[in-house]
Amino acid sequence: MSDVTTIQLDKSVVKALKKIKKYPRQTYNELISHLIELSLNVKMRNQYDEFLHKIQQPKMKELWDNQEDGVWENA
Protein backbone atom coordinates (compact mmCIF):
# COMPACT_ATOMS: atom_id res chain seq x y z
CA MET A 1 0.00 0.00 0.00
CA SER A 2 1.27 3.47 -0.82
CA ASP A 3 1.90 6.21 1.68
CA VAL A 4 -1.18 8.28 2.31
CA THR A 5 -1.48 11.60 4.10
CA THR A 6 -4.31 13.78 5.31
CA ILE A 7 -4.54 17.42 4.29
CA GLN A 8 -6.87 20.09 5.52
CA LEU A 9 -8.88 22.06 2.99
CA ASP A 10 -11.30 24.91 3.42
CA LYS A 11 -14.90 23.93 2.77
CA SER A 12 -14.95 26.38 -0.14
CA VAL A 13 -12.03 24.51 -1.76
CA VAL A 14 -13.80 21.16 -1.33
CA LYS A 15 -16.95 22.68 -2.85
CA ALA A 16 -14.96 23.99 -5.83
CA LEU A 17 -13.26 20.61 -6.29
CA LYS A 18 -16.65 18.89 -6.32
CA LYS A 19 -17.77 21.20 -9.13
CA ILE A 20 -14.86 20.25 -11.41
CA LYS A 21 -14.99 16.48 -10.96
CA LYS A 22 -15.19 14.57 -14.26
CA TYR A 23 -17.49 12.00 -12.75
CA PRO A 24 -19.21 11.75 -9.33
CA ARG A 25 -17.03 8.98 -7.91
CA GLN A 26 -13.72 10.55 -8.94
CA THR A 27 -11.43 10.72 -5.93
CA TYR A 28 -9.85 13.94 -4.79
CA ASN A 29 -6.47 12.27 -5.31
CA GLU A 30 -7.30 11.66 -9.00
CA LEU A 31 -8.70 15.16 -9.36
CA ILE A 32 -5.70 16.87 -7.78
CA SER A 33 -3.30 14.72 -9.83
CA HIS A 34 -5.14 15.82 -12.98
CA LEU A 35 -4.94 19.48 -11.92
CA ILE A 36 -1.20 19.12 -11.34
CA GLU A 37 -0.78 17.62 -14.81
CA LEU A 38 -2.76 20.48 -16.36
CA SER A 39 -0.69 23.03 -14.48
CA LEU A 40 2.57 21.49 -15.68
CA ASN A 41 1.31 21.44 -19.28
CA VAL A 42 0.35 25.11 -19.10
CA LYS A 43 3.74 25.96 -17.62
CA MET A 44 5.52 24.12 -20.45
CA ARG A 45 3.32 25.84 -23.05
CA ASN A 46 4.07 29.25 -21.52
CA GLN A 47 7.79 28.52 -21.65
CA TYR A 48 7.44 27.60 -25.32
CA ASP A 49 5.49 30.79 -26.05
CA GLU A 50 8.14 32.88 -24.27
CA PHE A 51 10.85 31.11 -26.26
CA LEU A 52 9.08 31.89 -29.55
CA HIS A 53 8.52 35.49 -28.50
CA LYS A 54 12.23 35.97 -27.76
CA ILE A 55 13.19 34.45 -31.10
CA GLN A 56 10.73 36.66 -32.99
CA GLN A 57 11.72 39.94 -31.29
CA PRO A 58 14.78 40.70 -33.47
CA LYS A 59 12.88 40.02 -36.71
CA MET A 60 9.88 42.08 -35.61
CA LYS A 61 12.20 44.95 -34.66
CA GLU A 62 13.80 44.68 -38.11
CA LEU A 63 10.40 44.73 -39.81
CA TRP A 64 8.90 47.59 -37.80
CA ASP A 65 11.97 49.81 -37.36
CA ASN A 66 12.97 50.43 -40.96
CA GLN A 67 13.49 53.59 -42.99
CA GLU A 68 11.08 52.64 -45.77
CA ASP A 69 8.09 52.82 -43.47
CA GLY A 70 9.28 56.11 -42.02
CA VAL A 71 9.10 57.72 -45.48
CA TRP A 72 5.34 57.11 -45.65
CA GLU A 73 4.75 59.02 -42.42
CA ASN A 74 5.75 62.27 -44.14
CA ALA A 75 3.89 61.63 -47.40
N, CA, C and O atoms as a GROMACS GRO file, in nm:
protein
  300
    1MET      N    1   0.085  -0.119   0.000
    1MET     CA    2   0.000   0.000   0.000
    1MET      C    3   0.088   0.124   0.000
    1MET      O    4   0.192   0.126   0.066
    2SER      N    5   0.048   0.225  -0.073
    2SER     CA    6   0.127   0.347  -0.082
    2SER      C    7   0.108   0.434   0.042
    2SER      O    8   0.014   0.417   0.120
    3ASP      N    9   0.200   0.527   0.057
    3ASP     CA   10   0.190   0.621   0.168
    3ASP      C   11   0.074   0.717   0.142
    3ASP      O   12   0.058   0.769   0.031
    4VAL      N   13  -0.003   0.740   0.243
    4VAL     CA   14  -0.118   0.828   0.231
    4VAL      C   15  -0.108   0.932   0.341
    4VAL      O   16  -0.063   0.902   0.452
    5THR      N   17  -0.150   1.053   0.312
    5THR     CA   18  -0.148   1.160   0.411
    5THR      C   19  -0.284   1.228   0.415
    5THR      O   20  -0.365   1.212   0.324
    6THR      N   21  -0.307   1.302   0.517
    6THR     CA   22  -0.431   1.378   0.531
    6THR      C   23  -0.396   1.526   0.519
    6THR      O   24  -0.300   1.573   0.581
    7ILE      N   25  -0.474   1.598   0.440
    7ILE     CA   26  -0.454   1.742   0.429
    7ILE      C   27  -0.584   1.812   0.467
    7ILE      O   28  -0.692   1.756   0.454
    8GLN      N   29  -0.570   1.932   0.515
    8GLN     CA   30  -0.687   2.009   0.552
    8GLN      C   31  -0.718   2.109   0.442
    8GLN      O   32  -0.629   2.181   0.396
    9LEU      N   33  -0.843   2.114   0.402
    9LEU     CA   34  -0.888   2.206   0.299
    9LEU      C   35  -1.006   2.286   0.350
    9LEU      O   36  -1.089   2.235   0.425
   10ASP      N   37  -1.012   2.411   0.309
   10ASP     CA   38  -1.130   2.491   0.342
   10ASP      C   39  -1.251   2.430   0.274
   10ASP      O   40  -1.239   2.369   0.168
   11LYS      N   41  -1.367   2.446   0.336
   11LYS     CA   42  -1.490   2.393   0.277
   11LYS      C   43  -1.515   2.451   0.138
   11LYS      O   44  -1.571   2.383   0.052
   12SER      N   45  -1.476   2.576   0.116
   12SER     CA   46  -1.495   2.638  -0.014
   12SER      C   47  -1.409   2.568  -0.121
   12SER      O   48  -1.450   2.557  -0.237
   13VAL      N   49  -1.291   2.522  -0.082
   13VAL     CA   50  -1.203   2.451  -0.176
   13VAL      C   51  -1.265   2.316  -0.210
   13VAL      O   52  -1.265   2.275  -0.326
   14VAL      N   53  -1.316   2.246  -0.110
   14VAL     CA   54  -1.380   2.116  -0.133
   14VAL      C   55  -1.501   2.135  -0.226
   14VAL      O   56  -1.524   2.054  -0.316
   15LYS      N   57  -1.578   2.241  -0.202
   15LYS     CA   58  -1.695   2.268  -0.285
   15LYS      C   59  -1.653   2.294  -0.430
   15LYS      O   60  -1.716   2.245  -0.524
   16ALA      N   61  -1.546   2.370  -0.449
   16ALA     CA   62  -1.496   2.399  -0.583
   16ALA      C   63  -1.443   2.272  -0.650
   16ALA      O   64  -1.464   2.252  -0.770
   17LEU      N   65  -1.375   2.187  -0.574
   17LEU     CA   66  -1.326   2.061  -0.629
   17LEU      C   67  -1.441   1.972  -0.673
   17LEU      O   68  -1.433   1.905  -0.777
   18LYS      N   69  -1.548   1.969  -0.595
   18LYS     CA   70  -1.665   1.889  -0.632
   18LYS      C   71  -1.724   1.935  -0.764
   18LYS      O   72  -1.773   1.853  -0.842
   19LYS      N   73  -1.720   2.065  -0.790
   19LYS     CA   74  -1.777   2.120  -0.913
   19LYS      C   75  -1.698   2.079  -1.037
   19LYS      O   76  -1.755   2.071  -1.146
   20ILE      N   77  -1.568   2.054  -1.023
   20ILE     CA   78  -1.486   2.025  -1.141
   20ILE      C   79  -1.456   1.876  -1.160
   20ILE      O   80  -1.378   1.839  -1.247
   21LYS      N   81  -1.519   1.792  -1.078
   21LYS     CA   82  -1.499   1.648  -1.096
   21LYS      C   83  -1.549   1.605  -1.233
   21LYS      O   84  -1.650   1.656  -1.282
   22LYS      N   85  -1.478   1.510  -1.296
   22LYS     CA   86  -1.519   1.457  -1.426
   22LYS      C   87  -1.638   1.363  -1.412
   22LYS      O   88  -1.725   1.357  -1.498
   23TYR      N   89  -1.640   1.292  -1.303
   23TYR     CA   90  -1.750   1.200  -1.275
   23TYR      C   91  -1.768   1.196  -1.124
   23TYR      O   92  -1.673   1.222  -1.050
   24PRO      N   93  -1.888   1.164  -1.076
   24PRO     CA   94  -1.921   1.176  -0.933
   24PRO      C   95  -1.830   1.096  -0.839
   24PRO      O   96  -1.803   1.142  -0.728
   25ARG      N   97  -1.783   0.981  -0.881
   25ARG     CA   98  -1.703   0.898  -0.791
   25ARG      C   99  -1.552   0.921  -0.806
   25ARG      O  100  -1.472   0.845  -0.751
   26GLN      N  101  -1.514   1.024  -0.879
   26GLN     CA  102  -1.372   1.055  -0.894
   26GLN      C  103  -1.316   1.096  -0.758
   26GLN      O  104  -1.374   1.178  -0.688
   27THR      N  105  -1.203   1.040  -0.724
   27THR     CA  106  -1.143   1.072  -0.593
   27THR      C  107  -1.074   1.207  -0.600
   27THR      O  108  -1.037   1.255  -0.707
   28TYR      N  109  -1.057   1.267  -0.484
   28TYR     CA  110  -0.985   1.394  -0.479
   28TYR      C  111  -0.839   1.373  -0.520
   28TYR      O  112  -0.779   1.462  -0.580
   29ASN      N  113  -0.784   1.258  -0.489
   29ASN     CA  114  -0.647   1.227  -0.531
   29ASN      C  115  -0.635   1.229  -0.684
   29ASN      O  116  -0.541   1.288  -0.738
   30GLU      N  117  -0.730   1.166  -0.752
   30GLU     CA  118  -0.730   1.166  -0.900
   30GLU      C  119  -0.749   1.308  -0.953
   30GLU      O  120  -0.681   1.349  -1.047
   31LEU      N  121  -0.839   1.381  -0.892
   31LEU     CA  122  -0.870   1.516  -0.936
   31LEU      C  123  -0.749   1.608  -0.919
   31LEU      O  124  -0.714   1.683  -1.010
   32ILE      N  125  -0.686   1.602  -0.804
   32ILE     CA  126  -0.570   1.687  -0.778
   32ILE      C  127  -0.453   1.647  -0.868
   32ILE      O  128  -0.380   1.734  -0.916
   33SER      N  129  -0.435   1.517  -0.891
   33SER     CA  130  -0.330   1.472  -0.983
   33SER      C  131  -0.354   1.527  -1.122
   33SER      O  132  -0.260   1.570  -1.190
   34HIS      N  133  -0.479   1.527  -1.166
   34HIS     CA  134  -0.514   1.582  -1.298
   34HIS      C  135  -0.486   1.732  -1.303
   34HIS      O  136  -0.434   1.782  -1.403
   35LEU      N  137  -0.520   1.804  -1.197
   35LEU     CA  138  -0.495   1.948  -1.192
   35LEU      C  139  -0.345   1.978  -1.197
   35LEU      O  140  -0.303   2.075  -1.260
   36ILE      N  141  -0.265   1.896  -1.130
   36ILE     CA  142  -0.120   1.912  -1.134
   36ILE      C  143  -0.069   1.892  -1.276
   36ILE      O  144   0.014   1.970  -1.325
   37GLU      N  145  -0.118   1.789  -1.342
   37GLU     CA  146  -0.078   1.762  -1.481
   37GLU      C  147  -0.114   1.879  -1.572
   37GLU      O  148  -0.034   1.920  -1.656
   38LEU      N  149  -0.235   1.932  -1.556
   38LEU     CA  150  -0.276   2.048  -1.636
   38LEU      C  151  -0.186   2.168  -1.610
   38LEU      O  152  -0.148   2.240  -1.702
   39SER      N  153  -0.154   2.190  -1.485
   39SER     CA  154  -0.069   2.303  -1.448
   39SER      C  155   0.070   2.291  -1.511
   39SER      O  156   0.125   2.389  -1.561
   40LEU      N  157   0.126   2.170  -1.509
   40LEU     CA  158   0.257   2.149  -1.568
   40LEU      C  159   0.253   2.169  -1.720
   40LEU      O  160   0.347   2.223  -1.778
   41ASN      N  161   0.145   2.125  -1.784
   41ASN     CA  162   0.131   2.144  -1.928
   41ASN      C  163   0.122   2.292  -1.964
   41ASN      O  164   0.182   2.336  -2.062
   42VAL      N  165   0.048   2.367  -1.886
   42VAL     CA  166   0.035   2.511  -1.910
   42VAL      C  167   0.170   2.579  -1.890
   42VAL      O  168   0.208   2.667  -1.967
   43LYS      N  169   0.242   2.537  -1.789
   43LYS     CA  170   0.374   2.596  -1.762
   43LYS      C  171   0.469   2.568  -1.879
   43LYS      O  172   0.543   2.658  -1.921
   44MET      N  173   0.467   2.446  -1.931
   44MET     CA  174   0.552   2.412  -2.045
   44MET      C  175   0.512   2.492  -2.168
   44MET      O  176   0.598   2.540  -2.242
   45ARG      N  177   0.381   2.508  -2.191
   45ARG     CA  178   0.332   2.584  -2.305
   45ARG      C  179   0.375   2.730  -2.294
   45ARG      O  180   0.414   2.792  -2.393
   46ASN      N  181   0.367   2.787  -2.172
   46ASN     CA  182   0.407   2.925  -2.152
   46ASN      C  183   0.556   2.943  -2.179
   46ASN      O  184   0.597   3.044  -2.235
   47GLN      N  185   0.637   2.845  -2.138
   47GLN     CA  186   0.780   2.852  -2.165
   47GLN      C  187   0.805   2.850  -2.315
   47GLN      O  188   0.892   2.922  -2.364
   48TYR      N  189   0.730   2.768  -2.387
   48TYR     CA  190   0.744   2.760  -2.532
   48TYR      C  191   0.704   2.892  -2.596
   48TYR      O  192   0.774   2.941  -2.686
   49ASP      N  193   0.594   2.951  -2.551
   49ASP     CA  194   0.549   3.079  -2.605
   49ASP      C  195   0.652   3.189  -2.579
   49ASP      O  196   0.678   3.272  -2.666
   50GLU      N  197   0.710   3.189  -2.459
   50GLU     CA  198   0.814   3.288  -2.427
   50GLU      C  199   0.936   3.268  -2.516
   50GLU      O  200   0.996   3.365  -2.561
   51PHE      N  201   0.972   3.142  -2.540
   51PHE     CA  202   1.085   3.111  -2.626
   51PHE      C  203   1.060   3.165  -2.767
   51PHE      O  204   1.147   3.229  -2.826
   52LEU      N  205   0.940   3.139  -2.822
   52LEU     CA  206   0.908   3.189  -2.956
   52LEU      C  207   0.908   3.342  -2.960
   52LEU      O  208   0.956   3.402  -3.056
   53HIS      N  209   0.856   3.403  -2.857
   53HIS     CA  210   0.852   3.549  -2.850
   53HIS      C  211   0.994   3.607  -2.854
   53HIS      O  212   1.019   3.704  -2.926
   54LYS      N  213   1.085   3.548  -2.779
   54LYS     CA  214   1.223   3.597  -2.776
   54LYS      C  215   1.291   3.579  -2.911
   54LYS      O  216   1.368   3.665  -2.954
   55ILE      N  217   1.261   3.468  -2.978
   55ILE     CA  218   1.319   3.445  -3.110
   55ILE      C  219   1.264   3.545  -3.212
   55ILE      O  220   1.338   3.592  -3.299
   56GLN      N  221   1.137   3.578  -3.202
   56GLN     CA  222   1.073   3.666  -3.299
   56GLN      C  223   1.105   3.814  -3.278
   56GLN      O  224   1.091   3.893  -3.371
   57GLN      N  225   1.148   3.853  -3.159
   57GLN     CA  226   1.172   3.994  -3.129
   57GLN      C  227   1.269   4.060  -3.226
   57GLN      O  228   1.237   4.167  -3.278
   58PRO      N  229   1.386   4.003  -3.253
   58PRO     CA  230   1.478   4.070  -3.347
   58PRO      C  231   1.418   4.091  -3.486
   58PRO      O  232   1.435   4.197  -3.546
   59LYS      N  233   1.348   3.990  -3.538
   59LYS     CA  234   1.288   4.002  -3.671
   59LYS      C  235   1.177   4.106  -3.671
   59LYS      O  236   1.166   4.184  -3.766
   60MET      N  237   1.095   4.110  -3.568
   60MET     CA  238   0.988   4.208  -3.561
   60MET      C  239   1.047   4.349  -3.552
   60MET      O  240   0.996   4.443  -3.613
   61LYS      N  241   1.154   4.364  -3.476
   61LYS     CA  242   1.220   4.495  -3.466
   61LYS      C  243   1.272   4.536  -3.604
   61LYS      O  244   1.258   4.652  -3.643
   62GLU      N  245   1.330   4.442  -3.676
   62GLU     CA  246   1.380   4.468  -3.811
   62GLU      C  247   1.266   4.510  -3.903
   62GLU      O  248   1.280   4.604  -3.983
   63LEU      N  249   1.152   4.442  -3.893
   63LEU     CA  250   1.040   4.473  -3.981
   63LEU      C  251   0.973   4.606  -3.948
   63LEU      O  252   0.931   4.678  -4.038
   64TRP      N  253   0.963   4.639  -3.820
   64TRP     CA  254   0.890   4.759  -3.780
   64TRP      C  255   0.978   4.883  -3.774
   64TRP      O  256   0.929   4.994  -3.792
   65ASP      N  257   1.106   4.866  -3.748
   65ASP     CA  258   1.197   4.981  -3.736
   65ASP      C  259   1.281   4.994  -3.862
   65ASP      O  260   1.403   4.974  -3.858
   66ASN      N  261   1.219   5.027  -3.974
   66ASN     CA  262   1.297   5.043  -4.096
   66ASN      C  263   1.267   5.179  -4.158
   66ASN      O  264   1.163   5.239  -4.132
   67GLN      N  265   1.360   5.226  -4.239
   67GLN     CA  266   1.349   5.359  -4.299
   67GLN      C  267   1.237   5.369  -4.402
   67GLN      O  268   1.176   5.474  -4.417
   68GLU      N  269   1.210   5.259  -4.473
   68GLU     CA  270   1.108   5.264  -4.577
   68GLU      C  271   0.971   5.302  -4.521
   68GLU      O  272   0.898   5.379  -4.583
   69ASP      N  273   0.938   5.248  -4.406
   69ASP     CA  274   0.809   5.282  -4.347
   69ASP      C  275   0.807   5.425  -4.296
   69ASP      O  276   0.702   5.490  -4.298
   70GLY      N  277   0.920   5.474  -4.252
   70GLY     CA  278   0.928   5.611  -4.202
   70GLY      C  279   0.900   5.712  -4.311
   70GLY      O  280   0.848   5.820  -4.283
   71VAL      N  281   0.934   5.682  -4.436
   71VAL     CA  282   0.910   5.772  -4.548
   71VAL      C  283   0.761   5.797  -4.566
   71VAL      O  284   0.721   5.909  -4.599
   72TRP      N  285   0.678   5.698  -4.545
   72TRP     CA  286   0.534   5.711  -4.565
   72TRP      C  287   0.469   5.800  -4.461
   72TRP      O  288   0.360   5.854  -4.484
   73GLU      N  289   0.533   5.816  -4.347
   73GLU     CA  290   0.475   5.902  -4.242
   73GLU      C  291   0.473   6.048  -4.286
   73GLU      O  292   0.386   6.124  -4.243
   74ASN      N  293   0.566   6.088  -4.370
   74ASN     CA  294   0.575   6.227  -4.414
   74ASN      C  295   0.511   6.250  -4.551
   74ASN      O  296   0.522   6.360  -4.606
   75ALA      N  297   0.446   6.149  -4.605
   75ALA     CA  298   0.389   6.164  -4.740
   75ALA      C  299   0.261   6.243  -4.738
   75ALA      O  300   0.200   6.265  -4.842
   0.00000   0.00000   0.00000
